[in-house]
């Protein structure tokens, strides 16, 4: 699961020490970020840093631009520098955690997500990041615990139930995973993906009849691949 593509752009007030140029470059870089022109954004933030090496917003946003280009070691360095200048920014910890997760620095990522959660305990994405880290470490129960915290904050977010189901499957807790998919379907009754996923879990749990009915519903809702499963697993 990837959770590091969640883009957060930091816009803060800062003292413009070099006239309009520094401010204008930062603003233009942020516009490039919003347009997903990440290489151009990185160039603008680099120029801001040349003008003012103490501009934490420039380091933060360059980290975002580098993160989106897959330059994870460089992004980690930028978020670290931003935190050296402004250590009270939980978004920088979160983003550095995501990049450390991408680099498989799981304990570094865990430490960053812990700080972010402590600073903002009602931020769902922080729990998602830590949950993904725990899953990567095969701590599926810990991941589920974080997802439950996120669900309390955002009970109608189907992505949280999908993620929880994946962790239950890793533990071979198929009935719990089915309950997660039940919740997705209750929130999105026409979600073909959810029916297909629930069918697959039911089949693993040796509920062939239930699985075949769910594949049938998935096909009814437009999932053509469901009929392959029906032909291979339901008609013999």
N, C-alpha and C positions, 0 to 999 in steps of 0.2 A: 504494500500500500504506500502510496506516495501522498504525502501531505505537504511537501515543501513548495508546491506550486501556488500556495495561497499568498497573493501579492499584497503587501502592506506598504504604502508610500508614506514616508514621514515628511510632513510639512510643518516646520517650526519657525518661529521668529528668531532671527539672528542678527547680530550687529554687522552691518555691511562695512567692512574696513577698506574696501577698494572701490567705492562708488557703486554705480549701478551694475557694473560688469558681473560681479560675483552673484548678485541677486538675480540678474537676468539669466545667467548660465544655469543657476539652480532651477529656476522656473522652467526654462526650456528643457532641461533634462527630465523634469517631472512630466512635462507634456509628452516627451518621447517615451517615457515609461508607460504612460496611459495608452499610447498608441502601439505599445509592444515593439518599439524600435530600440531594442536594448543596447545594441552596439553604439548607436548615436548617443543614447542616454549616458552610457559609461564614459564616453569621451567628454561630454559636458561636465559631468561630476568630477572627472579627473582634472579638468581645467579649474574648477572651483577650488579643488584641494591645492593646486599649485598657487592660487592666489591667497588662500587662507587655509593652512594645514590644520587649523583648530575647528573647522566647520564640521561638526558631527553629523549634520543632516546630509552633507555631501558624501561622507563615508558610508552612512547608512544606505542611502539611495544607490550609490555605486555598488554596494553589496547586493542589493536587490537586482540591479541590472546584470551583475555577474552571475548571480544565482540562476536567473532565468536563462542564461546562456550556458549553464552547466559548468561554470568555472567555480566549483565549490571551494577549493583551497583559497583562492583569491577572495571569495565572498566571506569566508570565515575570518580572514585577516581584516577585511574592511569592517565587519561587524565588531570585531575585537577592538579595533581602533576607535570606532564610534563609542563603544562602552568605556574605553579608557577616558574619553572626553566627557561622556555623559553616562555614568554607571547606573542611572535610575530609569533606563528605558527598557521595559519588559519586551517590547517588540523586537529590539535588537537581540536579546537573549533568545527569543523564539526563533528568529530567522537564523541566528548562528546555530541553534539546535537543529534546525531542519537541514542545514548544510553539513553539519557533523554527522547527522543521520545518513545523508547521502554518501558520505565518505566512510560509513561503517565505524565511525568513532562513537560507539553507542553510549559509553559512560560519559563522554563529553556532552553528547546530546542530552542525556538524562539530567545532568547537572544544570544545563541551560533551561530545560523545560521546568525543572523544579523551581528555579528562581522566578521564571515567568509566572508560574501558577501561584507562587507565594505573593507576588506583587499584584496579580489580577486573578483572584480565584473564581471569577465568574466568566472567564473567557473560554469558550468552548474549544477553540482551535488549539489552545495550549494543552488541554487534556488529550486531544487527538494526537498531537505530536508525541506526547509522552507514551500514549497507548501504542503508537506505531513503533516506538523505540523498544518497548517491552515485548511486543510481538516479535521483533527482530531478534531479541534475546531469548525467544521461546518462553517468555513469562506470560503465557496466555491468560492466566487468572488475573495477574496484575493489569494486563491490558483491558480486560473486561471491567475491572473495577474503575479504571479511568473512564471508560466509555459510559458506565452507569452514572458517573459524576456529570459527564457531558449531557446525557439524556435528561437528567434532572433539570438542567438549564435550558435544554432545547428538545422537548419531548416529541416534537413532530418532525424532526430531522431524520429522514429515512436513511441517510448515509451512515448515521450512527448505528442503526439496527443492522445494516449490512455488515459493517465492520465487526460488530459484536458477534454476529452469526459466524463470520470467518474464524474468529477466535474459538468459539464453541466447537466448530468443526475440527479445528486443530487438536482439541481435547477429546474429540470423538463424542462430544455431548450433543448428539443429533437432535434430541427432543428440545433442548434449549435453543438450538439453532433454528428449528422449525418455528418455535414461538417468536423468535426475532423476525422471521419472514412473515409470520402471521400479522405482526405489527405493521410491517411495510405494506402488506396488502390491505390492511384496514385503513391505512392512510392514503394508499394509492390503489384503488380497486382494479384499475386497468393497467397495472404495471406488469407487462408480459415477462420482463426479466425476473421479477420476484417469483412469479409462478414457476418459471423454469428452474430457478435456483432452489425453490422449495421442493420441486419434484425430484431434483437430483439428490437432495438430502434425504427425502423420504425413501428413495430407492436404496440408498446406503443403509438406511435404518430398517430395510426389509419390509417396507410398506409399499409393495408394488402397485396395488390398486390405487392408493392415494397418489403415488408418483404419476401414474398414467393419467389420472384425472387432471392433475396439475399441468402436465405437458399438453393435454388436450386444451385446457384453458389458455395456456401460453400461445398455442397455435391459433386459437380463435382470436386472440388479441394481436395477431400478426407476426408471431415468432415462427418463421418457417422452419428453423432448425429443430423446433420441438417435434416435428413430424419424423425427423430422422431418429430421435430417441424413441418415439412411439413404435416405429417399424422395427427397431433393433431390440427393444426391451419389453414391449407390451403385447406383442402378437405371437407369443410362443409359450 
